Amino acid sequence: MPQIALERSLRLYSLYVPLSRLYAFKAPVFFLYFSERFPIDRVLQLEAIYYLAVVTLEVPSGYLSDRFSRSRVLQTSALASVASAALFLLGGDSFALFAAAQVAFATSYSFASGTDTAYHYDTLAGLGRQDEYAARESVLARNGLLATAAAALGGGIAGVFDLRFAYVLVLIACLATVVVTLGFGEPPTASHGSRLAGPLRQLRDCFDHLRRPALAWLFAYVLLQVSLEHVPYEFLQPYVALVMGEQAGAIQRTPLVVGVLASVVAVLASLAAANSLRLRSALGITGALLGVTALQALLITLMSAVVHAAVIPLLLLRSVHPAVSTVLVRAEITPRIPQQLRATYLSLHSLGGRLGFSAVLFALSVLVGEGQKPESEALSTLLRACALLAAGGLALLAFTHRALREEASPGA
């Protein structure tokens, strides 16, 4: 591909990242939207369906990206996001349609996961600028989080009038994302189908890399990170509703409050992402990763201990963990993995994290039962279990952190 086309793809990718983060329903209304239609155990099952669908599609989507086309996979992701938003709007009270929407949403996520990072790196490599990757990922993470902040605020305001309005905003953003991805060209370094093994061999080669202690530790870190970063995200809406004395079916102020909170959360996270490389320089890679994990564990423990307005300002820090760790983990992994395995390997990482959190959600749905507990008691039970998971996982990672320190970091 000519350099002018690669430069154009790079500019479009810089636009794609914030556009693909404009999910106005995610932070302020999705849990409330589901809870208006289904009891809490069914809401957790819908979330588990999403993560199981991600698990099912992660590795096949990565293989398709490595084998055929990065750009086509990203275009498929954008089209699936349109289908998801439309199904959420049309779902009514049908659990089946909501489950289908979750599967479409999972398709959108899994087809972008890993492929977006590989597309970015391969495009830079085609221009001979791969040394810019870590710094550019930091900036793009910041921009994506600022877009998330705008979407959260917009979704919260829309949700005050009608929770469905947030999904209308998402549908518009998804259509714009489709237009941008249609302009993507294929990086020359991604055209390697003739050198790629079959899917089983591809997986085996990826698992071979997990024998390296540093990559194995990072894989375990991602497993815990995905679960912990989603706990405050999943339960922030019902937590704020309880603080404000509102319940499902009688929600008034909660969407706006959560939207404002989520917007501030994303702005703070964007600052954390932009400064993630400085944090790595100051604390070292393991110090930075374990530090933000400890912060997340503390926030979950506070949520489990008390339902009080004083906790809410502290929850503004809940996205510091994923903002910092995503940039640092990608910078550690991407240069270590051969180009022909890169999207599949990154998808395998995401698969492991989503499979782990899906299992956590199903376990939590069993733990809370079929809606026989009051909302406050059920939420407290769920959060206490998550706090125990956070403490145990953090202790295990801290005990084994030398595995990462003993292998030189290519991103440092």
N, C-alpha and C positions, 0 to 999 in steps of 0.2 A: 504494500500500500504506500502511495506517495506520502512524503512527510507532511505536506499540507493537509492531507486527509486525516493523518494521525493527530495533528494539532487540533483540527476541528473536532475529532472524537474526544480529545482530552477536554476541550472547552465544554462540549455537551455533557461529558461525564460530571464536570464540576456543577452543572445545572441539574443533572439527574439526581445527585445525592440529596440536596435539600428537597426537591420535588417529591422524591420517594419517601420522605419522612413526614409528609403532611397528612398524617392520620389523625384527624380531628376527634375521632371517637375513642382513641386508645386510652388516653389518660383520664379524661373527665367523665365519660358517660357509658363505656361499654358494659361495665359490671352492673350499673344501674339499669341500663337498657335490657340486659338479659334478666335481671332480677324482677323487672316488672312483669315478665312473662313466665318465668320458671322459678321453682324453689332452689335454694342454694346448692343442694347436692347436684341438681341438673345443670346449674350454672358451672360448677366445677367440672362436670362431665363434658360440657361443651368446650371448656378450655383444654381439657385433656385430649379431646378429639383433635383440636388444632395441633397440639404438640405431637400427637401420634402421627398425624398426617405429615407434619414436617419431617418426622423420623423416617417415614416411608419414602419420601421424595428427595431427601437431602442428597444421598449418595448418587442415585440415578441422575439427578439434575447436574451434579458435579461432573459425572462421567460424560454426559451429553456435551457439557461445556468443553471439557478437555478433548473429547473425540471429534466433535463437529464444529461448534461455533459458540463463542462467548456472547456475541451480540444477539444471536437468535434466542438464546436462553434468557437473556435480560428482557428481550421483547415479550417473550412468553410470560415472564413474571409480571410485566406491566399489564398485559391483557387479563391475567388472572385477578389482579387487584381490582380491575373494573367489574368483573363478574362478582367478586366478593361483596363490594359495596352495594351493587344492585340487589343481590340476594338478601342482604341484611335489611334493605329497605322494603323488600317484598315479602319477607318471612312471616309477618303477622305473629301468630302464636304457635307456629308449626316448629316443633323441635327438629324435624327432619330437614326443613329448609335452612334453619339456623346452623345445623350440622354441616350442610352442603356449603353454606357461606364460609364456615370455619375451614373447610377443606380447600376452598378456593383461596382463602386468605393464606393458608399454609403453603399452597402452591406458589403464590406470589412471593412469599418469604423465602422458601427453600430454593427456588430457581434464581433468586438474586444472591442468596447467601453463598459466599465463597467465589462465585463467578464475578461479582462486582469487584472484589479485591483483586482477583486474577486479571480481570480486564484492565483495571487501572495499572497494575504492575506491568503487564505485557505491552500496553500502549506506551508507557514510559520507556520500557526496554527497546521498543521499536524506534524510539527517538534518541536512544543512547543516554537517557536521563534517569535510569533506575535508582541512582544515588539520591534522588529527590523524594523517593517513595515515602519514607517515614515522616518527613516534614509535611508532605502533601496530605498524607493520611490524617495527621493531626489537625490540619486546617479544615479538611473536608469533614472530619468528625465534629469540629466546632460548628461549621455551617449547617450540618445536618441537625445538630441539637438546637440551634437557633430556629430552624424551621419547625422542629418539634415544639418549641416554646410557642411560636405563633399559632400552630395548629391546636395546641392545648387550650390556649386562650380563646381562640375562635370557636372551638368545640364547646367549651364551657359556656360561653355567651349564648350560642345557638341552643344548647341543651336547656337553658332556662325557659325558653319558649316551647320547645319540643325536642326530645332526645333524638328524634329521627333527623332533625336538621343537621346534626353533626355528620351523619352519614351522607347527606347530600353534598356537603363540603368535600368529603373524602372522594366521592364519585367524580367531582369536577377535577380534583387534583390528580386522580388516577388517569383520567383521560389525557391530561396534559403530559403526564409521565410517558404514556404510550407514544405521543407525538415526538417527544425527545428521543426515546430509544429507537424509533424508526430511522433516526439520523446516524446511529452508531455504525461505524465501519469495523471491519474485523482486523485486529492487530496481526501483522505478519508472523509474529512469534507464536500466535495461537493456532496457526494452520499446520498442525502436526499429526493429523489423524493417521497418516500412514505409519507413524512410529509408535502408535499407542496400542497397548495390548488390549485383550478383551476385558470385560468388566470385572471378572473374578480375579484375573491377574493384576488388574489395576488396584483392586482392593488389597490384595496380598502385598503388593509393593508399598502401599500406604501403611499397612500394619507393620511392615518391616521397619519403617522409620520410627514407629512407636517403641522400638526396642532401645532407641537412644534415650538415656536417662533424662536429658533436658526436655526432649519432646514429650516423653511420657509424663513428666511433671506438669508441663504446660497443658496437656490433655486433661489431667486430673483437675488442674486449676479451673479450666473452662467448665467442666462438669459442675463444680460447686458454684462458680460465678453465675452461670445461667439461672440456677435455682434461686440463689440469694438475691440477684438483681430483680427477679420477678416477684418476690414475695411482697415488698412494699408497693410495687406497681399493681399487683392483683388486688390487694386488700386496702389500698388507700381510700377508694371510694366508699366502701361500707364503713371504714374506720371514721372518716370525716362525717358521714351521715349519722353515726352514733353520737359523735361529739356534739353535733348540732341538733340531736333529738329527732331526726327524721328516719323514716323506715321506707322500705320498698313499697311502691304504690302511693306514697304520700311525699314524694321528693319535690322540693321547691328550690332551695338555695344551694344544695350540694353540688350540682354540676358547675355552677359558676365559681364556687369556692375552690373546687378541685381543679378546674381549668386554670384559675389564677395561680394556684400552688404549682401545678404541673408546668406552667409557663416559666415560673421563677426557677423551678428545679432544672429545667432544660437549659436556661441561661447559665446557671451556676455550673452545670455539667459541661457546657460548651467552653467555659473558662478553664475547667479542669482538663478537658481534652487538649485544648491549645497549649497547656503547660505540662502535659504528661511527660514529654521528653526532658524537661527541666527537673521534674520530680524523679525521673529515673537517674539523672545525673547526680542528684543530691542524695538519694537513698539507696541507689543500686536497683537492679531490676527486681530482685526478690523482696527487698525492703518496700519498694513502691507497691508491688502487687499484694503482698501480705497486709500492708498498711490500709489500703482501701477496702480489702476484704474484712479486716477487723472493724472498720467504721460501719460497714453494712451490717455485720453481726450485732453490733451495739444498737443500731437503729431498730432492728427486728426485735431484739430483746426488750427495748423500751416499749414498742408497740404491744408486745405480749403482756407486759407488766401492768399497764394502766391505759385506760381510754380517757384521755384528758387533752384539752386544748393546748396545754403547755408542750406536748410532744410534737405537735404539728410543725412548728418552726424548725425543729431538728430534722424533720423528714424532708426538708428542702435539700438536704445533702444526699438523698438516696440514690441519685444518678451519678454521683462522683465515682463510685465503684465501677460501673460498666463503662463510663466515659474514658477513664484512665486505662483500665485494664484492656479494653478492646484495642486501643491504639498500640499499647506496649506488647500485647500478645501477638498481634499481627506483625509488628516489626520484628519480633523474635522468630516467628514461624516462617513467614513467606520466603526470606532468602535461604532458609535451610532446606526447602523442598524443591526438587526438580520441576522445571516449568511444565512438563507433560503430566505431572501428578498434582499440580498445585490446586486446581479447583476441586478435584475429588477429595484431596486431603483436607482442605478447609471445610468442605461440606461434611466430611466425617467428624470433624470437631463439632460443628453445629449440631449434627445428628446426635452425638453423645450428650450434649447439653440439653437438647430438647427431650430426648428419651428419658433422661434423668428427671427433668422437671415434670414430664407427663406422669411418670411413676409417682412422684411426690403428690401431684394433684389427685390422682386416683386414690392414693392412700389417705389423703386428707378428706376426700369425699366419703370414704368408709368411716373414718374417725368421727366425723361430725354427724353421721347418720342421715336420716331422711327428714330433716327439718323439724325434729321434735324439740330441739333446744331453742331458747330465745336467741335472737341475733347476737347480742352482746356476749353471751356465754359461748356460742359457736365460734365467733371470731377469736375470742380469747384462747380457746382450745387449739384452733388452727395455728395461731401465732406462737403459742408455746412450743408446739411440735417443730415449727420452723426455726425457732431460736435454738433448740437442741441440735438440729441439723447444722446450723451455722457454727455453733461452738465446736462440735465434733469435727467438721470438715476443716475449719481453720487450724485446729490443733494438729491434724494429720498433715496438712500442707506445711506448717511451720516445722514439723519434725523432719520432713523430707526435703526441705528447700535446697539443701546443698547439691542436689541433682542438677539443678539449673545453674547454680553458681560455678560448678566444676567444668562446664562447657562454655567456651568463649561465645559471647553474644555477637552475631553478625550485624545487629542493628545498632550497636552502641557507637 
